[in-house]
Each structure stands twice: as C-alpha cells, then as structure tokens.
Amino acid sequence: MRWLTMAQQISSPLNKRLYSLKESAEYLGRSDWGMRELIWSRSIPVVKPEGGRKIFVDIVDLEAFIDKNKSYYH
C-alpha cells in the first residue's frame, strides 16, 4: 500500500476537508499546543459542530495561513 503525503491527499477531491487539531498541527509541522496557540490568537479559525466538543480546522484555512505567512529568507 502506498502512503500519500498530506499535500498529495489535498489534491484529490475525494479527501476530507476538515481536519482534527492533531492532523492540523501535523500539516503545519507544529505541536498540538502550538496549533492551539494559533487558534487562541485567532490566526486560524475553527469549525465546531453544534453541541460538540471537538474542533476542526478547514484545509482551506490552513492553506490560507501558509500563503499569508510566506516570506523570503534574509
């Protein structure tokens, strides 16, 4: 079985759009707490289903965060 990287999975339209906190952190290369800090600072919005406790992050928002924080190394 061939395992796909997260970037390869995103290009497929059949993959999920919402990622758990842990999956989101892995995608950005951060720790779970680092991801929480981004959420708490309102750098990345979350999706919280009504009546649920779990939070999810939209892959579109993860991609927007990456694009917004790109820069050239000095």
C-alpha positions as CSV (number, residue, x, y, z in Angstrom):
1,M,0.0,0.0,0.0
2,R,1.3,3.4,-0.9
3,W,1.0,6.1,1.8
4,L,0.4,9.7,0.5
5,T,1.8,12.8,2.0
6,M,-0.7,15.4,3.3
7,A,-0.1,17.6,0.2
8,Q,-0.8,14.8,-2.1
9,Q,-4.0,13.9,-0.3
10,I,-5.3,17.5,-0.6
11,S,-5.1,17.4,-4.4
12,S,-7.6,14.6,-4.5
13,P,-11.2,15.9,-4.5
14,L,-12.4,12.8,-2.6
15,N,-10.4,13.6,0.6
16,K,-11.9,15.2,3.7
17,R,-12.0,19.0,4.1
18,L,-12.0,19.2,7.9
19,Y,-9.0,18.1,9.9
20,S,-8.7,17.4,13.6
21,L,-6.5,19.5,15.8
22,K,-3.8,16.9,15.7
23,E,-4.0,16.5,11.9
24,S,-3.9,20.2,11.5
25,A,-0.8,20.5,13.7
26,E,0.9,17.8,11.7
27,Y,0.0,19.5,8.5
28,L,1.7,22.8,9.7
29,G,4.6,21.0,11.4
30,R,3.6,22.2,14.8
31,S,2.8,20.7,18.1
32,D,-0.7,20.3,19.3
33,W,-0.2,23.2,21.8
34,G,1.4,25.3,19.0
35,M,-1.8,24.7,17.0
36,R,-3.9,25.7,19.9
37,E,-2.0,28.9,20.3
38,L,-2.7,29.7,16.6
39,I,-6.4,29.1,17.3
40,W,-6.5,31.1,20.5
41,S,-4.7,34.0,18.9
42,R,-7.3,33.9,16.1
43,S,-4.7,33.3,13.4
44,I,-6.7,30.3,12.2
45,P,-10.5,29.9,12.6
46,V,-12.1,26.6,13.7
47,V,-15.2,24.7,12.9
48,K,-17.1,23.5,16.0
49,P,-20.1,21.4,15.3
50,E,-23.2,22.4,17.3
51,G,-23.4,20.6,20.6
52,G,-20.0,19.0,20.1
53,R,-16.7,19.5,22.0
54,K,-14.3,18.6,19.2
55,I,-13.0,21.4,16.9
56,F,-11.9,21.0,13.4
57,V,-9.8,23.1,11.0
58,D,-10.8,23.7,7.4
59,I,-7.9,22.8,5.0
60,V,-8.7,26.0,3.1
61,D,-7.9,28.0,6.2
62,L,-4.6,26.0,6.7
63,E,-3.6,26.8,3.1
64,A,-4.6,30.5,3.6
65,F,-2.4,30.6,6.8
66,I,0.5,29.2,4.9
67,D,0.1,31.7,2.0
68,K,-0.3,34.6,4.3
69,N,2.9,33.8,6.3
70,K,5.2,33.1,3.3
71,S,8.2,35.4,3.1
72,Y,11.7,35.4,1.7
73,Y,14.6,34.4,3.9
74,H,17.0,37.3,4.6
